[in-house]
């Protein structure tokens, strides 16, 4: 399947643009939940069961229109990732903090301290935007990579981060949301453009999905 990977700067988007983008990312995640056995989206959204699984566009559009009215599927909870508790093996802190940027151009994990992570069965994540907070330089990294299969796995998506530094943009949305399935080993990496020798905050904005009642009562 073809993909398009580029950043859309937050300052180039209206509030309506941002709301619509988040709705589309939520709809994409909910549609994927239906394929991965998380909740029962077919029962929650009238008419979805009649659309073949192969017609992803129609399925996502129906879910989008459903949640755009303010409704939400009863069988699925949505929140944001908790790095200390949501992975099979936990991150080092409850924050999107990279390992120390020690060498220019050498990929490092966006989540200290493991090189790769796995979501357990029943959890799925959609990543849709990025923010950078650095005390050292305006933009400490040149590229953001999503990999399937671990730290040297196939690249699922990649984004050029340097325009954010040139324009002094703190936030940017992905051209297409990145879906991370349950039980898939994955890595989110950055390529340092400056060896700051400290960890940097490269926050990946995300929606995490799970069956209702699992974590939030």
C-alpha positions in Angstrom: 0.0 0.0 0.0 1.4 3.4 -1.0 2.0 6.0 1.7 2.8 9.7 1.9 5.2 11.0 4.6 5.6 14.7 5.3 4.9 17.1 8.1 2.1 19.7 8.1 3.1 22.6 10.3 0.7 23.4 13.1 0.8 27.2 12.3 -0.4 26.4 8.8 -3.5 24.8 10.1 -6.7 26.4 11.4 -8.4 25.1 14.6 -11.0 23.4 12.4 -8.2 21.7 10.4 -6.7 20.3 13.6 -10.0 19.1 14.9 -10.8 17.4 11.6 -7.3 15.8 11.5 -7.8 14.3 15.0 -11.2 13.0 14.1 -9.7 11.2 11.1 -6.9 9.7 13.2 -9.5 8.6 15.8 -11.6 7.0 13.1 -8.6 5.2 11.6 -7.7 3.8 15.0 -11.3 2.6 15.7 -11.5 1.0 12.3 -8.3 -0.9 13.0 -9.6 -2.0 16.4 -12.4 -3.8 14.5 -9.8 -5.8 12.6 -7.7 -6.6 15.7 -10.5 -7.7 18.0 -10.5 -4.7 20.3 -14.1 -4.0 21.4 -17.0 -4.5 19.0 -17.0 -1.5 16.7 -19.4 -3.3 14.3 -22.1 -3.5 16.9 -21.3 0.1 18.1 -21.6 1.8 14.7 -24.8 1.2 12.8 -24.1 0.1 9.2 -20.5 -0.8 9.7 -21.1 -4.5 9.6 -22.5 -4.2 6.0 -19.2 -2.7 4.7 -16.6 -5.2 3.7 -13.3 -5.1 5.6 -11.5 -4.5 2.4 -13.2 -1.2 1.8 -11.2 0.7 4.5 -12.1 4.1 3.1 -15.8 3.6 3.5 -15.4 2.1 6.9 -13.3 4.9 8.2 -15.6 7.5 6.7 -18.6 6.0 8.4 -16.9 5.9 11.8 -15.7 9.4 11.3 -19.2 10.6 10.7 -20.4 8.7 13.8 -17.9 10.2 16.2 -18.2 13.7 14.6 -21.7 13.9 16.1 -20.2 13.5 19.6 -21.0 9.8 19.9 -18.4 7.2 20.8 -18.3 3.4 20.6 -19.4 1.8 23.8 -17.0 -1.1 23.7 -13.8 0.9 23.2 -11.9 3.3 25.5 -9.5 5.9 24.2 -6.7 7.7 26.0 -3.0 8.6 25.5 -0.1 6.4 26.0 1.3 5.9 29.5 4.9 4.8 28.9 5.4 3.3 32.3 2.5 0.9 32.2 1.2 0.4 28.6 4.1 -1.6 27.1 5.0 -5.2 27.7 8.4 -3.8 29.0 8.2 -0.3 30.5 10.0 2.8 29.3 12.4 4.5 31.8 10.1 7.4 32.6 6.5 8.7 32.1 7.7 11.0 29.3 8.7 11.1 25.7 12.4 11.6 26.4 15.0 10.2 24.1 18.2 8.5 25.1 21.2 10.9 25.2 22.0 12.3 21.7 25.6 11.3 21.5 26.4 11.0 17.8 25.0 12.9 14.7 23.1 10.7 12.4 23.0 7.6 14.6 19.4 6.6 15.3 18.3 6.5 19.0 15.0 5.6 20.6 12.5 8.4 21.1 11.5 6.6 24.4 14.3 6.0 26.9 15.5 3.4 27.7 14.7 0.5 25.4 15.5 0.3 21.7 12.1 -1.2 20.8 8.7 -1.7 22.4 5.6 -3.9 22.2 2.0 -3.1 23.0 0.3 -6.1 24.7 -2.8 -7.8 23.2 -5.8 -5.6 23.4 -4.0 -2.3 22.9 -3.5 -0.3 19.7 -1.9 3.1 19.2 -2.3 5.8 16.5 0.4 8.4 16.2 -0.6 11.6 14.5 1.7 14.5 15.4 5.0 15.5 17.0 6.2 18.3 19.3 9.8 19.1 20.2 11.1 20.7 23.4 14.8 21.2 23.6 16.8 23.4 25.9 20.0 23.0 23.8 19.0 23.9 20.2 15.9 24.8 18.3 15.8 21.4 16.6 18.1 18.7 17.9 17.0 16.0 15.5 16.8 15.8 11.7 14.4 12.8 11.1 11.7 10.8 12.9 11.4 7.1 12.0 8.8 4.5 12.8 10.0 0.9 12.3 8.2 -2.5 12.4 10.2 -5.4 13.7 12.5 -3.5 16.1 15.4 -1.1 16.0 16.6 -2.3 12.6 13.2 -3.3 11.3 11.5 -2.1 8.1 10.6 1.6 8.0 6.9 2.1 8.3 7.0 5.9 8.1 9.6 8.7 8.3 9.4 12.4 8.6 11.9 15.2 7.9 12.1 17.3 11.1 14.5 20.0 9.9 11.7 22.3 8.5 10.4 22.6 12.1 13.7 24.0 13.2 14.0 26.4 10.2 10.6 27.8 10.9 10.8 27.6 14.7 7.7 25.4 14.8 7.1 23.6 18.0 4.4 21.2 16.6 3.6 19.4 13.3 1.0 16.9 12.2 1.9 13.8 10.1 0.5 13.7 6.6 -0.9 10.3 7.5 -1.4 8.8 10.9 0.8 5.9 11.9 -0.9 2.8 13.3 0.9 0.5 15.7 -0.8 -2.9 16.2 -0.9 -4.9 19.4 1.9 -7.4 19.9 4.0 -6.0 17.1 7.6 -5.1 18.0 8.2 -1.5 16.9 10.7 1.3 17.3 10.2 5.1 17.2 13.6 6.6 16.5 15.1 10.1 15.9 18.3 10.9 14.0 20.3 13.5 16.0 21.5 16.6 14.0 23.4 17.9 17.0 25.2 15.8 19.6 23.6 17.5 22.7 24.8 14.7 25.0 21.4 14.8 26.8 18.0 13.3 26.3 15.6 15.5 24.3 11.8 15.6 24.5 10.3 14.6 21.1 6.7 14.1 22.1 4.7 11.8 19.8 1.0 12.8 20.0 -1.1 9.7 20.0 -4.4 8.0 20.7 -4.3 4.6 22.5 -7.3 2.3 22.2 -8.4 -0.7 24.3 -11.6 -2.5 25.2 -13.7 -0.5 27.6 -13.2 -0.9 31.3 -9.7 -2.4 31.0 -7.9 0.6 32.6 -10.5 3.4 32.9 -13.5 2.1 35.0 
